[in-house]
Amino acid sequence: MIALETHAEGVLLKVRAQPAARKNALGGEHNGALKVAVTAPPEDGRANEALVELLAEVLQLRRSEVVVLRGATSRDKTFLLRGQTAATLLERLAAAGVVSLG
C-alpha cells in the first residue's frame, strides 16, 4: 500500500521516480512509494518539474500545492501535498486506478 504521512501543512507522499520513460504514467506501488514515470530527462530539474505537473494533474491539485520536500536529486523522493488529507488523496489515487480501496 502507498504510504501517506500526515504533515503540518498537508500530506507527505513518497515517490519512486523513473525519468526518461517512454510515457508519463503512474505505475502503482513500489516499497510503499508511488511509482511515477516521466518522459523528461533527469537534467536541470526537468524530471522533477514533470513529476510535479503529473502529480498535480492526476491528484487534481494546483502546481503550487505539490512540492519536492526531499530527494531532489534521487529517484526516491518525498512530496509535500499542501492542504490535503490522506483520505482525499487515496480517493483520487483510486479514481486514477493506482490503488484499490477496500
C-alpha positions in Angstrom: 0.0 0.0 0.0 1.2 3.5 -0.8 2.1 5.2 2.5 0.7 8.7 3.1 2.1 10.5 6.1 0.3 13.4 7.8 2.3 16.7 7.9 1.5 20.1 9.5 1.0 21.6 6.0 -0.8 18.6 4.4 0.3 15.1 3.4 3.7 13.5 2.6 3.8 11.2 -0.4 6.8 9.0 -1.2 7.5 8.6 -4.9 9.9 6.3 -6.8 10.7 8.3 -10.0 11.5 6.9 -13.4 12.9 9.7 -15.6 13.4 9.4 -19.3 10.5 6.9 -19.6 8.5 6.3 -22.8 5.4 8.0 -21.5 4.2 9.8 -18.4 2.3 7.4 -16.1 1.6 6.4 -12.6 2.7 2.8 -12.1 1.3 1.6 -8.8 3.3 0.9 -5.7 7.0 0.2 -5.0 8.0 -0.4 -1.4 5.4 1.9 0.0 6.0 4.6 -2.6 4.1 5.6 -5.7 5.9 4.7 -8.9 5.8 7.6 -11.4 7.3 7.6 -14.9 8.0 10.8 -16.8 9.4 11.4 -20.2 11.6 14.3 -19.1 15.3 13.5 -18.6 16.9 13.9 -15.1 18.8 17.0 -16.1 18.5 20.6 -14.8 15.4 19.7 -12.7 13.3 18.8 -15.7 12.2 15.4 -14.4 11.2 17.0 -11.0 9.1 19.6 -12.8 7.5 16.9 -14.9 6.7 14.9 -11.7 5.1 18.0 -10.1 3.0 18.6 -13.2 1.9 15.0 -13.5 1.1 14.6 -9.8 -0.8 17.9 -9.8 -2.9 16.8 -12.8 -3.7 13.3 -11.6 -4.4 14.4 -8.0 -6.4 17.4 -9.1 -4.1 19.9 -7.3 -2.6 23.2 -8.2 1.1 23.0 -9.1 1.9 25.3 -6.1 0.4 22.6 -3.8 2.9 19.9 -4.9 6.4 20.5 -3.5 9.5 18.2 -3.7 10.4 18.1 0.0 13.3 15.5 -0.1 15.3 13.7 -2.7 15.5 16.3 -5.5 18.5 14.5 -7.0 17.4 11.0 -6.1 14.9 8.6 -7.7 13.3 8.2 -4.2 11.5 11.5 -3.4 9.1 12.8 -0.8 6.5 15.3 -2.0 4.5 17.6 0.3 0.9 17.9 -0.9 -0.2 21.1 0.7 -3.7 21.5 2.2 -4.7 17.9 1.5 -5.8 14.9 3.6 -4.7 11.3 3.3 -8.3 10.2 2.7 -8.9 12.6 -0.2 -5.6 11.6 -1.8 -6.4 7.9 -1.5 -9.7 8.5 -3.2 -8.1 10.4 -6.0 -5.4 7.7 -6.5 -8.2 5.1 -6.5 -10.0 7.1 -9.2 -6.8 7.2 -11.2 -6.6 3.4 -11.0 -3.4 3.4 -8.9 -4.8 1.9 -5.7 -7.9 0.0 -4.7 -10.0 0.9 -1.7 -11.4 -1.8 0.4 
